[in-house]
Amino acid sequence: MRPGTYQGINYYTRYRARYCWFFPRIHACSYDDPRAQRTAEFEIYPSGIYKGLSRIKNRYCNPQIVITENGSNEKDRIGVDPLDDEARIGYIADHLALLRKAMDEGVNCLGYFVWSLLDNFEWDYGLSVRAGLLRTDFLCLTTTWKKSAYWYHDLVTNGKLHMKRLPRIDPAP
């Protein structure tokens, strides 16, 4: 790889497939584990970032990598403070802890970007899900810091990820 270049990776979740006789040629369809924790859109699977980066390191001579997107989205719920997004903090913290573990084992990761700074338009969901660290009022076009924004600011400022536990690395493929 040329100096100054990197592989950009967006990671959110894993996709699982099973045999399906009614799909011609591929004979596979995706399925979700009903027991798995989920965001508004996908399964929460932090082990995948560790496993994927380790696989890239071993299979492709440890290229320079930047995690260009990683984060979660949630739907607004009636009666729940939209600025209190503890689930997003947990999602990001678990993924960062396993990213750190991969880097400690030699993965050449140069950077990490949270998805997303602002709530945004998603093609499948429109404006009905919120992915940002900052809550966007789409009528007034103003933003308000969510709990995750304060948490991430503290993380970046202090340079330390405080974890009560290291997320378990799932042995499943």
Phi and psi in degrees as a GROMACS rama.xvg file:
@    title "Ramachandran Plot"
@    xaxis  label "Phi"
@    yaxis  label "Psi"
@TYPE xy
-68.269  146.415  ARG-2
-57.7109  141.951  PRO-3
85.043  -0.659134  GLY-4
-104.383  160.151  THR-5
-154.341  164.851  TYR-6
-98.7057  122.49  GLN-7
-89.1369  133.004  GLY-8
-129.084  128.597  ILE-9
-100.579  126.887  ASN-10
-132.519  128.356  TYR-11
-126.332  -43.5857  TYR-12
-161.182  -178.461  THR-13
-107.242  160.536  ARG-14
-120.943  130.253  TYR-15
-108.646  145.068  ARG-16
-128.596  153.788  ALA-17
-138.519  163.738  ARG-18
-66.34  131.493  TYR-19
-136.878  111.227  CYS-20
-65.5731  -24.6871  TRP-21
-84.9278  0.149577  PHE-22
-100.334  108.245  PHE-23
-61.8469  152.283  PRO-24
70.648  -58.9472  ARG-25
-87.5656  -28.8728  ILE-26
49.2891  41.8785  HIS-27
-144.067  148.578  ALA-28
-143.356  155.428  CYS-29
-82.3345  155.325  SER-30
-147.552  155.193  TYR-31
-112.347  145.741  ASP-32
-79.2012  116.174  ASP-33
-65.3284  -16.4427  PRO-34
-86.734  -13.1448  ARG-35
-73.6148  146.587  ALA-36
-68.5971  145.953  GLN-37
-134.496  153.835  ARG-38
-89.3394  -166.994  THR-39
-64.2853  -23.8217  ALA-40
-119.193  -31.7821  GLU-41
-150.263  166.08  PHE-42
-67.1892  142.07  GLU-43
-88.199  116.569  ILE-44
-142.062  76.3864  TYR-45
-62.5655  -28.4202  PRO-46
-55.8596  -29.9088  SER-47
-62.9087  -34.3415  GLY-48
-67.7231  -40.6613  ILE-49
-66.2044  -50.3615  TYR-50
-63.0455  -43.5074  LYS-51
-63.5822  -45.8487  GLY-52
-66.1156  -38.0307  LEU-53
-64.8848  -40.9372  SER-54
-63.9929  -42.996  ARG-55
-62.7854  -44.1355  ILE-56
-55.9463  -48.8225  LYS-57
-75.9612  -34.4468  ASN-58
-86.5743  -28.7502  ARG-59
-123.123  33.5037  TYR-60
59.298  37.7077  CYS-61
51.6043  62.8562  ASN-62
-69.7957  163.379  PRO-63
-71.4025  133.092  GLN-64
-127.935  143.809  ILE-65
-126.885  127.628  VAL-66
-78.5047  104.754  ILE-67
-85.1716  -20.6734  THR-68
-153.27  132.388  GLU-69
-159.311  125.982  ASN-70
171.77  -176.165  GLY-71
-131.489  164.253  SER-72
-127.665  153.098  ASN-73
-138.084  151.394  GLU-74
-87.4086  146.844  LYS-75
-65.4452  140.531  ASP-76
-124.853  136.134  ARG-77
-61.5906  132.901  ILE-78
84.586  -0.710195  GLY-79
-112.4  131.308  VAL-80
-60.9777  117.382  ASP-81
-68.1287  -12.6455  PRO-82
-91.7386  -10.104  LEU-83
-96.1222  89.8839  ASP-84
-113.546  59.0097  ASP-85
-56.0735  -35.6931  GLU-86
-61.8048  -38.158  ALA-87
-66.5178  -40.6768  ARG-88
-59.9431  -46.308  ILE-89
-61.3315  -42.503  GLY-90
-59.3834  -52.0085  TYR-91
-66.3942  -43.4865  ILE-92
-61.063  -44.55  ALA-93
-63.1304  -42.2797  ASP-94
-67.7704  -40.5938  HIS-95
-66.6244  -35.6197  LEU-96
-63.3142  -41.8338  ALA-97
-76.3155  -28.3182  LEU-98
-63.7925  -43.8888  LEU-99
-60.3144  -42.4334  ARG-100
-60.6547  -43.8235  LYS-101
-62.8358  -41.8091  ALA-102
-66.454  -38.2259  MET-103
-62.6922  -26.3002  ASP-104
-93.5607  11.0386  GLU-105
105.59  -1.84328  GLY-106
-62.6449  133.732  VAL-107
-91.9461  69.9653  ASN-108
-96.2622  123.879  CYS-109
-93.7269  -19.377  LEU-110
-171.44  169.421  GLY-111
-146.132  131.443  TYR-112
-123.139  131.28  PHE-113
-77.2604  142.029  VAL-114
-101.59  109.14  TRP-115
-142.467  161.364  SER-116
-65.2639  -45.0688  LEU-117
-116.474  152.111  LEU-118
-60.9421  143.671  ASP-119
-142.458  178.715  ASN-120
-86.3616  127.329  PHE-121
-112.905  132.863  GLU-122
-54.9337  -43.6064  TRP-123
-76.7902  -27.2047  ASP-124
-121.151  -3.11003  TYR-125
62.2497  -130.413  GLY-126
-101.269  13.8875  LEU-127
-81.5737  -13.6656  SER-128
-117.898  153.746  VAL-129
-120.472  121.282  ARG-130
-113.356  -7.94147  ALA-131
-86.681  157.035  GLY-132
-73.6426  -25.7459  LEU-133
-109.375  132.022  LEU-134
-77.6926  128.935  ARG-135
-101.848  126.334  THR-136
-90.1274  107.474  ASP-137
-72.4823  -17.0973  PHE-138
-83.7939  -45.7424  LEU-139
-91.7851  -13.837  CYS-140
59.8306  43.8015  LEU-141
-115.8  162.657  THR-142
-127.081  151.13  THR-143
-134.203  136.44  THR-144
-67.2228  131.789  TRP-145
-88.8439  169.854  LYS-146
-56.3951  -37.5552  LYS-147
-64.8028  -31.988  SER-148
-66.5767  -43.6594  ALA-149
-63.809  -43.2964  TYR-150
-60.6697  -46.7448  TRP-151
-67.559  -38.4213  TYR-152
-58.631  -45.2279  HIS-153
-62.5068  -42.1386  ASP-154
-60.0901  -49.2626  LEU-155
-67.772  -39.2679  VAL-156
-66.846  -44.4828  THR-157
-89.4104  -17.6917  ASN-158
71.4665  17.7752  GLY-159
-132.263  135.438  LYS-160
-98.9879  112.418  LEU-161
-89.9993  114.2  HIS-162
-117.792  136.143  MET-163
-77.3791  -27.6492  LYS-164
-154.052  153.653  ARG-165
-88.3581  129.784  LEU-166
-57.2252  144.252  PRO-167
-71.399  137.125  ARG-168
-91.3829  114.365  ILE-169
-68.9539  128.597  ASP-170
-74.9778  -10.4682  PRO-171
-64.5991  150.224  ALA-172
